[in-house]
Amino acid sequence: MLKQLIGSLSIKVLSSLAIFILIQIIVYVVINERTDKIEQASKNVLNINGLSVVVFEINKDILQIQRDISVYGVSGSDVIFDKIKSTHQSIQARLIEAQQRIQQPEIKNSLNAMQSLVLNYGKSIDSLKKRYDEKSKIIEQQLPNTYELALTTLASRDGETARLDKDLLLFQLKDHWHHLYRNSILFLTQRDYAKRSQVKQRLKLIKQLTNSGATNKMIGQNKVEQLNSLTTKFESLFAQAIQANRNYLTLSNIVIAGDSVEFSALAKKLQEDALLLLSDISQTSQESINAAQTVIQVSLFLSVTLFILFALFFHFHIIKAINRLTVSFRSFLNGDFSANIADINREDEIGFLAQAANKFRVLNERLVEAKKAAEETSRIKSEFLANMSHEIRTPMNGILGMVQLVSNTELDAKQKRMIEVISSSGNSLLVILNDILDLSKLDADKMLLENREFKLSALLYELEQIFKSQADHKNIEFKIVKEKVDSVDLVQGDETRLKQVLMNLLGNAFKFTELGTVTLSVDLKEKNNNEVVLLFSVIDSGIGISQHSIKTLFDAFTQADTSTTRRFGGTGLGLTISSKILNLMGSNLQVESELDKGSRFYFQLRLNIPIANTNVKQQAQLPDVTIKNKDVQVLIAEDNPVNQIVLESFLKAMGIKHITVADNGEIALELCTKQQFDLIMMDIQMPVMGGLLATKYIRELANYHDVPIIAVTANITEKDEPEYVTAGITNTINKPIEFNSLKVIIDQYKYSE
């Protein structure tokens, strides 16, 4: 122990420092009486220097506020405005603190002027938000609302018989309104001054059309008056928006910017005053320093001598050893773990570091091997998830596609309700599969919620139908209990995510219950004009959960007992997904359970009550679409027979009759060399020749440079899109295919006109 203590670098360094400190103490005692003025002068210098730094930083913050105001003018972000307010409050606080520390009158006067200017600056900032809100209200609410009312007015037919000349007139008016709204928004938001004259021109054209006698005859006096009123209102709002923009720019670019320039001038004057004051302090301090100079010179000689001795010792005994270790570590950082490590046998701290470096080398070599294994595992996992995504989406496309087709046939009420349950359940399953296949989205909390109207009774009915057969199969009583919820059937929120949570909880309840009951309870806890609070509970009489296991119940891939997985199956991911979804909804999943007595999973959810009943989500039905161009030639390249049927049925429902089907890309290419197609639906993953390669070859054919090729795929990511574009893909649609989505893509090529 004594040997290690004597050989320690710390003892050696501390001994040298102790001698040095002793000399300094002697010097301090001698010159202590002579340093009072120097100390006071130093405090003044520090205060003034500190003030200079504070003023410099405040000036930077003023400039930053100016930049943030520019950003706020573009984005209108409340976060940016809060940052501006926070920065302004910080400036005020720092100025007050500086005023309290500084005693010199000339400096205080400048600080008072700055404080007054900053107060005015704050008032301007408050006015800035009001002016921004004024212009935003017009641009983002009133103008769009007027535009939508005009389109609604033009769209209403009032039971009139369709006429070609009337339809052309309505189309012309809609087109003018589209351009009017687009040009006004471009002028107001992007300052595209060329658009202002175009706005006036469109207003003039609309007025000419609506004031025409022929227009009155075709669409009616009442509708003409409505359009004239909306045109006048839009013109007035556009003028108000221009003035609001001017008011905002005047405040931000003239008033606030002027205050910033004035503050910079005050800051410059304060710095000049501070320099003069520092000069006076320096002169006073010099007199005290000269008096102590002789004593310091003697102490300096002793200190330098000791320092040289200490530096020699430190260089030869410590620095060189550290340099050798540094060379070794630099080699390690460059990936070379074969470098020699010196000084391993030293018994001081450097020896310990050398030994630790040697162990680090061994451990790092193992970590490199483990990293390679982990990267390989991650690669295999990514490939597996990509393949699984394609394999699952392909049959789902067939299921959901066929459901859409069947729903458009003649069905009785019971069959229609069954189809609705199948469609809703299929879509819910698709959402759940997407979330499970994209765990990174859940881990990063990037899941987005919908906010749409739905019927609570319909949701409960679907759940009852989904789990009814499971309850009958296991001879379990399944009950849905509703407490005071009949008055709030129509609510607004994310129905799909709520259904996903309840399906997870009910699925677990049935999985872990052999005898007894499973109950889904919905209880109304609060209600007002705008929202309700519902308590959802899933209660079972199953195996229960121990109190110890509840602590880790919501961790991913975790179940209460490892034997549970062997007995009941499952990944243990359902409760994790449910808990995260409820957290996004502003709720928490809670559990009460006791072994062998059952469990109760429950949560409270706050949902909005919709104002109107017009947007309730209905079962998707195929619209009545007729393709006027009956001679369109369409080629479907798809290897899956079910998907072939779905695509062909969708196209026929649109009125397209000439449809050719190819089982792979090679056959599609051969068909293209023999005849001309107007549209190609191309699956990406096919045997023999894939969709991308087939697209590249087809694009090389003389008559296929501009033919639309729509990629139909179950697996597309952001990194895939550039590759699709390079191959010559025109559009992309994901499986499962929705009829409306396909129609929107096809309509843009004007085949229906």
Secondary structure as GFF3:
##gff-version 3
##sequence-region A 1 753
A	DSSP	alpha_helix	2	7	.	.	.	ID=ss1
A	DSSP	alpha_helix	9	31	.	.	.	ID=ss2
A	DSSP	three_ten_helix	32	34	.	.	.	ID=ss3
A	DSSP	alpha_helix	36	75	.	.	.	ID=ss4
A	DSSP	alpha_helix	78	101	.	.	.	ID=ss5
A	DSSP	alpha_helix	105	137	.	.	.	ID=ss6
A	DSSP	pi_helix	138	142	.	.	.	ID=ss7
A	DSSP	alpha_helix	143	155	.	.	.	ID=ss8
A	DSSP	alpha_helix	164	190	.	.	.	ID=ss9
A	DSSP	alpha_helix	194	210	.	.	.	ID=ss10
A	DSSP	alpha_helix	213	219	.	.	.	ID=ss11
A	DSSP	alpha_helix	221	250	.	.	.	ID=ss12
A	DSSP	pi_helix	251	255	.	.	.	ID=ss13
A	DSSP	alpha_helix	256	314	.	.	.	ID=ss14
A	DSSP	pi_helix	315	319	.	.	.	ID=ss15
A	DSSP	alpha_helix	320	333	.	.	.	ID=ss16
A	DSSP	alpha_helix	349	407	.	.	.	ID=ss17
A	DSSP	alpha_helix	413	437	.	.	.	ID=ss18
A	DSSP	alpha_helix	439	443	.	.	.	ID=ss19
A	DSSP	beta_strand	452	455	.	.	.	ID=ss20
A	DSSP	alpha_helix	456	474	.	.	.	ID=ss21
A	DSSP	beta_strand	477	483	.	.	.	ID=ss22
A	DSSP	three_ten_helix	486	488	.	.	.	ID=ss23
A	DSSP	beta_strand	490	493	.	.	.	ID=ss24
A	DSSP	alpha_helix	495	511	.	.	.	ID=ss25
A	DSSP	beta_strand	517	527	.	.	.	ID=ss26
A	DSSP	beta_strand	531	540	.	.	.	ID=ss27
A	DSSP	alpha_helix	547	550	.	.	.	ID=ss28
A	DSSP	alpha_helix	562	568	.	.	.	ID=ss29
A	DSSP	alpha_helix	574	584	.	.	.	ID=ss30
A	DSSP	beta_strand	590	594	.	.	.	ID=ss31
A	DSSP	beta_strand	598	608	.	.	.	ID=ss32
A	DSSP	beta_strand	633	637	.	.	.	ID=ss33
A	DSSP	alpha_helix	641	653	.	.	.	ID=ss34
A	DSSP	beta_strand	658	662	.	.	.	ID=ss35
A	DSSP	alpha_helix	665	674	.	.	.	ID=ss36
A	DSSP	beta_strand	679	683	.	.	.	ID=ss37
A	DSSP	alpha_helix	691	699	.	.	.	ID=ss38
A	DSSP	three_ten_helix	702	704	.	.	.	ID=ss39
A	DSSP	beta_strand	709	713	.	.	.	ID=ss40
A	DSSP	alpha_helix	720	727	.	.	.	ID=ss41
A	DSSP	beta_strand	731	734	.	.	.	ID=ss42
A	DSSP	alpha_helix	739	747	.	.	.	ID=ss43
###
